[in-house]
């Protein structure tokens, strides 16, 4: 299943960081390309720049409080 949004942190509404696929980041120079969860449960966030280069931007350990929102296509 595709991950659409991930929230990292203990307080979902007040203190968590939210990352959404397609979100502009780093001074509007890159977009969040995809969010994946690896076999150990870590969250990996990949970004894409204007040259279509995709790189790993952030990795969050599975021990952190994480909320995942999946794409739902009916």
TAVENSUL-V55645 format. One record per residue. N is the residue number from 0. PHI is phi in radians with two decimals (999 if undefined). PSI is psi as a letter, one per 20 degrees, with the letter a starting at -180 (* if undefined). OMEGA is omega in whole degrees, -180 to 180 (NA if undefined). Layout:
n->N phi->PHI psi->PSI omega->OMEGA
n->N phi->PHI psi->PSI omega->OMEGA
This chain:
n->0 phi->999 psi->q omega->180
n->1 phi->-1.38 psi->p omega->175
n->2 phi->-1.55 psi->p omega->180
n->3 phi->-1.68 psi->h omega->-175
n->4 phi->-2.60 psi->q omega->174
n->5 phi->-2.34 psi->p omega->176
n->6 phi->-2.08 psi->p omega->-176
n->7 phi->-2.04 psi->p omega->177
n->8 phi->2.40 psi->r omega->-173
n->9 phi->-1.31 psi->h omega->-177
n->10 phi->-2.00 psi->n omega->-172
n->11 phi->-0.93 psi->g omega->-175
n->12 phi->-1.50 psi->h omega->-171
n->13 phi->-1.89 psi->h omega->-173
n->14 phi->-2.25 psi->i omega->-178
n->15 phi->-1.50 psi->q omega->172
n->16 phi->-1.63 psi->p omega->-177
n->17 phi->-1.95 psi->p omega->180
n->18 phi->-2.19 psi->p omega->-176
n->19 phi->-2.18 psi->p omega->177
n->20 phi->-1.01 psi->p omega->-178
n->21 phi->1.66 psi->i omega->-179
n->22 phi->-1.15 psi->p omega->176
n->23 phi->-1.37 psi->p omega->-177
n->24 phi->-2.45 psi->r omega->176
n->25 phi->0.92 psi->l omega->179
n->26 phi->1.18 psi->k omega->-179
n->27 phi->1.06 psi->k omega->179
n->28 phi->-1.72 psi->i omega->-178
n->29 phi->-2.47 psi->r omega->175
n->30 phi->-2.12 psi->q omega->170
n->31 phi->-1.27 psi->o omega->-175
n->32 phi->-1.46 psi->g omega->179
n->33 phi->-2.79 psi->q omega->177
n->34 phi->-2.18 psi->p omega->-177
n->35 phi->-2.22 psi->q omega->173
n->36 phi->-2.07 psi->p omega->-178
n->37 phi->-1.46 psi->a omega->-175
n->38 phi->-1.10 psi->h omega->180
n->39 phi->-1.58 psi->i omega->178
n->40 phi->1.71 psi->i omega->177
n->41 phi->-1.17 psi->q omega->176
n->42 phi->-1.77 psi->p omega->180
n->43 phi->-2.05 psi->p omega->179
n->44 phi->-1.99 psi->p omega->-180
n->45 phi->-1.85 psi->q omega->178
n->46 phi->-2.08 psi->q omega->178
n->47 phi->-2.24 psi->p omega->179
n->48 phi->-1.77 psi->a omega->-177
n->49 phi->-1.26 psi->i omega->175
n->50 phi->-1.72 psi->j omega->-178
n->51 phi->1.10 psi->k omega->175
n->52 phi->-1.61 psi->p omega->-179
n->53 phi->-1.79 psi->p omega->179
n->54 phi->-2.38 psi->q omega->174
n->55 phi->-1.26 psi->p omega->-177
n->56 phi->-1.80 psi->g omega->-177
n->57 phi->-2.44 psi->q omega->175
n->58 phi->-2.35 psi->p omega->179
n->59 phi->-2.01 psi->p omega->-180
n->60 phi->-1.18 psi->q omega->-178
n->61 phi->-1.09 psi->i omega->-179
n->62 phi->-1.39 psi->i omega->178
n->63 phi->-1.37 psi->q omega->174
n->64 phi->-1.13 psi->p omega->-176
n->65 phi->-2.34 psi->p omega->172
n->66 phi->-2.06 psi->p omega->-177
n->67 phi->-2.01 psi->p omega->174
n->68 phi->-2.04 psi->p omega->-177
n->69 phi->-1.69 psi->q omega->170
n->70 phi->-1.22 psi->p omega->177
n->71 phi->-2.07 psi->o omega->180
n->72 phi->-2.00 psi->o omega->-180
n->73 phi->-1.72 psi->* omega->NA
